[in-house]
Amino acid sequence: MPARNDISRGRRQVDVLEFPRAEPATGSDVVDVLVVGAGPSGLGTAMELARHGVRAAVVDAATEATLVRAGAAGYNARVLEIFAKWRVLDRIRDEWTFPPEWNTGNLLLTSLIGHQLGGSVERSFDLGRVGRPSASPSAYGTLRRPQTVLQKVFLDRLAEVGTVVSGGWRVEGLTVDAEGVTTDLVEVETGDTRSVRSRYVVGADGSKSTVRTLAGIPRSGEYATERHFRVIVRTASDVSTLLGRPFVPGTSIIYNDRYTGFLAALNETDWRTYAGPFPLDHQPTEAELIAHVREAFGFDLELEVVSQTSFFTSTRIAETFYQDRIALVGDAAHVRTPGGNLCEGFGDVANLGWKLAAVLRGEAGEGLLRSYDQERRPHNQRVADYALARERAGAQVYRRIREIGVPADDDTTDDAARRRARIGELLGAEHAFPLGVVFDERYDDSSVVWYEDGQRTSEEPWDAHTYTEDGRPGHRAPNGNLDPFGFTLYDRLGSHLALLVLTPDSAAVADFEDAADARGLELEVIHLPDAVARQRYGAPYALIRPDAHVAWRGDGTALDAGAVLDLALARADDARASLRPLAEAAAS
C-alpha cells in the first residue's frame, strides 16, 4: 500500500499511509460482510474473515492514516497469537520504525537521562523467554510498533487476498431487513452516493462510531472529570546524537515532580509523550505542552508539537455488541481508561470472525452471533473495571510519590538514594504484570458453552494479576507443542471446531465424526495422547473452537456428540436441553 516514508539518515518511518481508493461494491453485488473503519480493528476484522474464507469489503471516510497521531503502540502475547494466525507477525516485526536495539523493556526512570527507579532491561543475547513473564502460557512475548505499521501490513495482505478496501467513503445510512443490510455511502471528495448490500455489517469506526449511532445502540459507563493529552513531539535531531550515545531507551515510564507518563520513541526523532490532567474545558497551548513534556527528557532540547489527541479516564461500553446483523468491535464497542483497548479489540475480532464464517457457511444458527455479545461484553466490562480502578489507585501512588519528592537528577546524596529506593518500591507494586487481563478471557455466561455441573460456583473469581491454565469450558484452551519442533496446538487450529483427543482410547472419536458428517460439518480431530496435556485439560476429550476456547470437555461416556456440536454452533434452541448429562470430566 502507498506510504510516504522518510528514509533520510537511515530512518524507517511511515509518516502517512494512504488508503486504497477502490470503488466499493454496488448494485446487485452482495458482500458477506461490510466492515466500516480502516483502523487496526477494522482491517483486522477483514483479516480474520479472510482467514475463514469470508468475502468482506472495508470502507472508511478517511483517505489516509498518519503515524504521528498518537495511537496504540504495544501488543501483548494474546494479540501476537492472533497475528500469527493471520500469517503477518513476521511482517509486523520487520516494520520497525526505530532500531530494535533501542528496546530495553519498560524502564521506570526519573527522566530519559536520569536515575532508574524500577523495571529491568529485558534484552538478552540468550534465546530464552525474553519479553515474556516466567509464568506466561503463550509462545510469544510482547511487541511495540506504531499502529500505522499494523495498518500498512494489513492493507498489503488484504490486497494479496483480494479484499477491497475503499478510503474516502462516509456511511450515512443503514437499513436492516431479513436478508441483510443496505449501507448508504457518500464519497467524501465528490459527494457521489452508493449503496452496498451485505449480509452483515461490522462497525469498527472508533469511539464516535457512526454505525453504533445509526443502529441506535446506547453506551453506558463513567464519564471523565479531567482531560489528558497524548502528545507527539519531534526533536531537531536524533536524541541519541544529542546525548552522544549510540542509543537511548526506546520506551520509558518517567516519574518526577513535574512529569508522569510514557516517553516512547516512534522513530529517532518523534516521541510519544503525555500531558495532564487539565480541566475538561482547558485547551493547553503548544508552549504549555512543550514545557510539560520537556521535563520527561530531563535536559533542554528543541521540541515541536506534531500531534495532540485528548483522552479521558473513563469507561464507555455499548449496551450490546451485536444487534440485528450489526456487530461492533474495538473502540466502537468499548472505550476505557487508556491502556490495551486495541488489544481487546483484536480479541473481539477473533471471537466474532469464526462465528460469522460459521453462520455464513450455513453451519451455525444466528444464536452463535448473539453469543458474541454474551462473551465479549462481560469480558470487556471486567477489564474496564480493573483498568479504571488501577488508574485511580495509580493516581494515589503518584500523589504519595510527590509527597516523598523525586530528587533532582543531579542530587547524589544518601537521602536522595533512599527516597528513590522507596519510590521504586511503590512503583514496583503498581506495575505488576496483569496476567489475568492478557490471558484470562473466560466466557462464563454463554449460550454456546456447555458448563459442567457446579462449574460457575466453584471457579476462582477473575483476577487481573492471576492466570492459571484451565481446561474447563469457556476458558482459553491450554496451549502446548504438538511436536518436538515447536508446532503448537494454536498453530494447528483452523476455521472449524477441533476435537482434541488426549487419550489412546479414541472410542468417542467416531461418535463426533458421525455427528459432524450427519450435519455437513467439518471437524478437525487432533490426537495428542500426552499425560501432561491430559492433566492440563482435566479430561480425555475437549472440543476447541477456532478462537482457542474450550466449548466442551468430557470422558466420552454417556455422550450425545451431535447435541454437543449443536450447542457449540447454536444449531438448535433446545440443544442444551437435549444434551444428556455428561459424566464429570477427570484426567485418566
N, C-alpha and C positions, 0 to 999 in steps of 0.2 A: 504494500500500500504506500502511496506517496507520503513521504515525511521530509520536512525541511530540516536538515541537520546542520550543526556546527561542528566541523571536524578540525578546526584550527587547533594547533598545538596538541594534536592527537586526541582531542576531546571526542567522546561518543555521546552526543546529546540529541535527543529527539525534541526539538523545540515545538514544532507544530505538526500534528498528524492530520492529514486531510482525509475525510471520509469519501468513499466512492459516491458518485452521483448517478447511480443506475436508476432507471425507471422502475418504480415499484410495480408489483403485479397488479393488473387491472382487468376490468371486464369479466369474462367468464373464467379467467384463470384463478383458481382457488388454491390457496396455500394451506398447508395443515395448520401452521401456527404463525401469526404475525407478532413479532417482538417489537415493542415500542421502546426505543432507547438504545443507543450505541455506546454506552459506557461499559465498564468491565462486566457488570452483571448481565446487561442485555446481550452483549456479544458472547458472554459465557453461556447464556441460555441457548443461543444458536449453536454454540459448540457442542453442548450436551445433547441437544436434539439431533444434530448431525451424527453424533456417535451412535444414536439409536435409529438412524435411518429416517428421521422425520424431516419433511420438506418445510423449511421455515424461511421467512424473509424478515429483514430488520429495517426499521425506519427511524430517523432521528431528525429533529428540527435543526440541529446544528450541522454545520458543514465541515467542522474541524474540531480537534481537541488539542489543547495546549498543555505542555509539560509543566509550565510554571504555575498553573493553577494547583494549589496545594491539595492534591487528592491523596488517596491511600498509597502506602509505600511498603508495608510489611505484611507478609503472608505466612500463616502458620502451617504446621505439618499436615493438617487435615486438608487444607487447600492445595498443598503440593501433591497430595494423593489424587485430587481431582484433576489437576493439571497433567499429571502423568497419564491418567486415563484418556485425556484428550490428545495425548502424544505431542504436547507443546512445552513440557517442562524444560527440556534442554534448550529450546529456542529462547525461552524467557531468561534462563540463566545466562545465555550468551549475549543478551542485550543489555549488558551493564553500562551505566552512564557515568560511573566513576570507577577507578581501578579497584578490583575486588580486594586487593590487599589493604585498602582503607578500612575494610570491615573488621573491627576488633571486638565485636559484641557491644551490648548496651552499657557503656561505662557511665557511672554516676560521678560527675565532675563539678568542681566549683566554677569552672569556665573552661573553654577549649584549651587554654594554656595553664590551667590551674591544677588543683590537687584532686586526686581520686578519692571519692567518698565511699564508693562501693562498686559492685559489678565486677566482672572478670574478663580478661582477654581470652576469648574463646578460640582464637586462631591457633592452630597447631599443625605441624607438618605430619603428625600422626594421622593415618587414615582410619581413625576410630569414629566415635559417636560425636564428632564436633558439631556444635549447633543444636544438639538435642539434649534435653534433660535426661538424666540417667534412667528415670522411670518411664520414658516415652515408649508408647506401644506402636509407634509408627516407624517406617523405614526412612522417613525424611525428617529434616530439621526445619529451619525457617529460611526465608529468603526476603531480601529487600530489593525492590525495583519500583520506580515510579509507575503509577497505574497506566500512564500513556504507553509504557512498554508493553503491558498486557494487551492494550487495545491494538497496538501495531501487530503483535504476534497473532492475536485472534483474527484480525482482518486478513492477514496473509493466509492463514489456514482456512478461513471461510471461503476465500476466493478459490482456493485449491479444490474444495469440495462442492463448489457451485452454489453456495448460499448467497442470495442477493442482499446487499446492504445499500441502503439509499439515504444519503445525507441530504439535508435541506428540505425535508417534508414534515410538516407540523400536523398533528392529529387534532381534528376539530369536532369529530362526532363518532359515536359508537352506537350501533343498533344490533341488539341481540335477538335472535329468533331460535326456533327449534333445531335448525340445521347448522347454525354458525353465527358469525359476527361480520357485519359490514362496517368498515372503518373509513371515515371520510378524512381525506388528506388535502392539505394545501401546500403547494410549493412556495417556500418562503420568498424566493427571489422574484418569481413571476406572478404569483397569485393563482396559478393554474390549479385546478382541483382534480382529484382522482378518488376512486373508491376501491378499496381492496377487500376481497371476500376471503375469509379464513374460517377454519373450524373453531379455532381458539385464538385468544389474544393474551399475550403476557405483557404486563406493564412493568417495565424496568427503567422508568423515566424519572427517577430521582424522588427526593423528598416532597417536591411540589407536584407530584405525578398528575398529569392530565388524565391518564387512564383511570386512576383511582377516583378522581373528581367526577369524571363522566359516568363512571359506574355507580356513583352515589355511595361509596364505601367510606364511612367516617373513620377518624382516628381518635384514640384516647391516650391519656398519659399525663405526665407532669410538664408544665411549662417552665422555662428558664426565668431566672430573675436577674441574670447578668449576661454579658456578651463577651465572647473571646474571639481572637483572630488567629488564623494561620497566615503567616506572612512569609513570602518568598523574597529573600534579599539576594542581590548579586554583588559580589566583590569585584574590585577593579582588576584583580589578577588572582591566580591560584593562592589560596590561603597557605598551603604548604610552602610556596615560594616566598610569601611574605614572612614566614617564620623561619625560613632557612632549614626546613626539614624535608625529608623525602616524601612524607605523607603525614596527614593528621587523621584522628579517628573519624570515620565517616558517619557514625551515629553515636551521639552522646545525649545524656539527660543532665541538664545543668541545674544546679541548685546554688543560689547565692541570695543575698538580701534584696536584690533588685530584679532577678530573673528566675523563673522556674519553668522548665519545659524542655522539649526536644530541641536539639541543634543537629539537624540531619542533612547531609550532603545529597543533592540531586545530581551534581556533577562537580567539576573542580571549582566552579565559581558561584553556583546557585545553591542556596541553603534554605531549608525549611525551618522556620522559627515560629515562636508563639508570642502573643501579646494579650494581656488582660489579667484579671477581668475588668471590664468597663461597665458603666450603667447601660441599660438596654438602648437608650436614646443617644448614646455618645458615639460619634464617629471620629476616631483619633486622626490627627494629621500625619502626613508622611514623616515629619520631623519627630513627632512623638513615637511613632513606631520604630524608627531607626535608633533613637536614643535608648529605647527599651531593649531592642534585640542586640544592640552592640554590647550590652552587659554580658551576653552569653559567650561572646568571643573572648572577652577579657583583655582586649587591647584595642587601641584606636585604629580604625581602618575605614576606608571609604566604602559606603554601602548605598545601594539603590534599591528601593522597593519595586519589585517586578509584579507582584500579585498579592492581594489580600482577600481572604474569604472569612466570613464570620461563622462561628459555631457556638452552640449553646449547650449548657449542662441540662439536658432534658431527655425525656423519653416520649416518643410518639409512635404508637403501634396501631396499624389498621385493625379494625374490628373483625375483619375476615380477610384471609389471604386468597380465597377462591370464592367466586360468585358468578353463576350464570355464564360459564365459558370464559371467564376473565380471571386470570391469576396475577398476583403481584409478587415481585421478588425484590430483594435488596432494599435500597432506601425508599422505594415506593411502598414497601410493606412495613418497614420498621426503621426508625431513626432513634439512636440513643446517644448518651453522652460519649464523647469521642473515644475511639479505640476498637478496632476489629469489626466494624459494621459491614465492611465489604467482605470479610471472611465469612460472616454469617450469610451474606448474600449468595456466595458460592455454595454454601450448604443448602440454601433454598433451591438453587438450580439443580443440584444433584438429586434432591428429593423429588422435585417436580418433573424433571426431564423424562425419566424412565416411565413415570405414571402416564404422562401424555402419550408417550410412544405406545404403551400397552393398550390404552383406550383407543387410539387411532388405528391400531392393528386389529381391533375387534376382540382382543384377548381379555379385556377387563371391563368392569362396569364403571359408570360415572362416579360411583361411590369412592373409587380409588382416587379421583381428583379431589373429592371433598376431604379425603384423609390428609391431603397436603396441608390444609389449614389446621386439621386436628393435631398434626405432628409438629409443624414448624412454628406456629404462632405461640403455643405454650413454651417451646424451647427458647424462642427469641425473647419472650417476656421474662423468662427465668434469667437469661443472660443480661438483659437490660436492667433488671432489678439489681443484679450484682454490680453491674458497671456503675449505676448511679450511686449505690451505697459505697463503692470503692472510691468514686470521685469525691464524695463528701468526707469519707474517712481520710483520704489523701489531703484534703484541704485542712483538716485538723492537724495532720502531721506537719504540713508546711508551716502552719502557724506556730507549732511547737519549735520547729527549726529556726524560725525567725526570732522566737523568744531566746533561744540559745545564742543565736547570732552566728552567721557563717563568717569566719575570719577572712580578712583580705588575703589575696593570693600571696602577697609578699610578707605576710605575718608568719614567721617560722618559730614562734615561741612555743614553750611547752604547753601553755594554756590553749593556744590555737590548735595544737595537735590533739589535745584532749577533747576539745569541742568538735573537731572534725570526726574523731572516732565515735563520739556519741551520736552525731548526726548520721554517720554511716550505719550505726545500729538501727536507728529509726527507719532509715531508707531501706535497709535490708528486709525488714518485716513488711514494708509497704510494697516491695517489688517481688514478692514470692510468685513463682510461675503458676498461672492458673490452669493446671492440667484439666480440671473438670470443664472449664469453658471451652477448651480446644477439642477435647475428645469425648466428653460425656453428653452426646446428643441423644439421650434416651427419649424414646417416644412412649409415654406411659398412659396415653388416653386415646388410642387409635382404634378405629373400627376394622382395620385390616391387619391387626396383630393379634395372634392367639396367645393371651396371657395365661399363665399357669395358675392353678388354684392357690390363692393366698399370696401371689407374687407381689402385687402392688402394696399390700400392707406389710410385707416382710422386707422390702427393699430399703437400703440405707438412703436417707434423704440426699438429694442432689447437693453437691458441694463444689464451689467454684475452683477450689485448690486441690481436689482429690479425684483421682480416677483409678478404678480397679477394673480390669478386663472382666466382662460379664457376658456369658453366652445366653442369658435369658432373653426371651422375645422382647422386641422393642429396643434392644441395646445395639450399639455398634458391634459388629462381628469382630471377635478377636482375630488379628492378622498374624501371619507367620509364613515362613518359607515352605514352598511345596517341593522344592528340590534342593540339592546341596549348593546350587549356584545362585541363590538369591531371588528366584522367581516366586513371588508371593501369592497368597490367596487373592489379594486385591487385584493383582495383575491378571488373574485368571477370570475374575467376574466379568460378565459381558452385559448384554441388553435384556437378558431373561432371568427368571428365577433359577437358582442353583441349589441342588440338593448336595449338602456336604455329608459324606459318609465317613464316619470316624471309627468304624469297626470292621474287622474282617468279615463279620457276618452281615452280608448285604441283602438279607431276605426282603427287606421293605422296599428296596430299590424298584423291584418290578411293580409294586403297587403304585408308586409315584409315576413310573414311566407309562403304565397302562392308563392311569387317570389323566395324565398330560396328553397322551395320544387321543383319548376319547374327546378331549376338549379342544383339540387342534393347537395345543400349546407346545412351545419349545421349552425343554428343561435341561439345563446343564447338570450332569452328575459328576461330582468331584470326589474321587476316592482318596482318603487320607487316613489310613488305619494306623494312627500315631497316638500313643498313650498320652503324650503331653498335650496334643491338640484336643483329644477327647476330654481330658481333665479341664482344660480351659473352657470348653463349651458345656461341660456338665451333662452331656448326653451323647448317645451314639450317632444321632442324626440331627441335622439342623438345616432349615430352609433359609437361604440367604438371598436377600433382594439385590438388585443391581446397584443400589446406593449403599451397599455393605452394611445393612441392618438385618438382624435376625427376625424373621417373620414367625417362626415356629421351631421348636426343638422337641425331641422325644426319643423313645427307645424302640419305636416301630411296632409296638404291640397295641391291640385294640385300636387299630388305625383305619380311618377313612381318609385315604390320601386325596381323593377328589374334593372332599369338604375342606381340607387344609388349603389346597390350591384355590378353591372358590373364595375362601375367606381372604387369602392374601391378595387376590386380584379383585375383590368386591364383585364377584360374578353373580352373586345372588344375595338378596337382603337377608334371607334366612340361613345363610351359610353357617353363621355361628351356632344357631340352634340345631343344625343338622350334624354338627361335629360332635361325635361321641366323646365322652370323657377320655382323656389321654392318661396313660399311666404317668406317674411322677417321673420326670427325667432324672436320670442318675448316671454318673460315669460308671462304666463297667470295667 
